[in-house]
């Protein structure tokens, strides 16, 4: 790839060069998802190409997390983290910058959901802004349709489900309590010194039998933050 002259260029001209350089890369599907049998462009390739393009265009990239939401028990074993990010492409010669707000989500049964959200958000930003096509279209008709029960819920069951979803002051569901127990177990494994905190939670909730939905959600989020902080200390 030929070197790009950056001297004397405006910020917008450098941004155009950045897009041109990114479009010249040969994007190879160098990763494979063995569970769902498809190939994809890895985070490593995205970052390496973007790093090269930024250097040639004479620009700098900054990215920060500006907020996240912990979503417990999206399935029996998985939780989700949804992150919001602020990215900036900066011209070091003039201080001009372009700001981008974007999101990412990640699901996991351990402590990798936040990492997946960061990785997914960054890849989504690069793919969307530099037109990197992976052909993994989530709206493709070729994808296998999810299996749906042919038996519709009764009106009573629908009303029960509705009330469970909207009643934040009601008692925590069995799924929420199980998620809290799993989170506390992960905390114990990550930081055994938190045993006093875990015992206090069990005592205050009367061995997890007396806790409201909203309080349970907040507690799961707090425990998730504690696990993350503990992992950062040991990494």
Buried (B, 14 or more C-beta within 10 A) or exposed (E): EEEBEBEEBEBEEBBEBBBBBBEEBEBEBEEEEEEEEBBBBBBEBBBEBBEBBBEBBBBEBEBEBEEBEBBBBEEEEBBBBBBBBBBEBBBEBEEBBBEBEBBBBBBBEEBBBBBBBBBBBBBBBBBEBBEBEEEBEEEEEEEEEEEEEEEEEEEEEEEEEEEEEEEEEEBBBEBBBBBBBBBBEBBBEBBEEBEEBBEEBEEEBEEBEEBBBEBBBEBBBBBBEBBBEBBEEEE
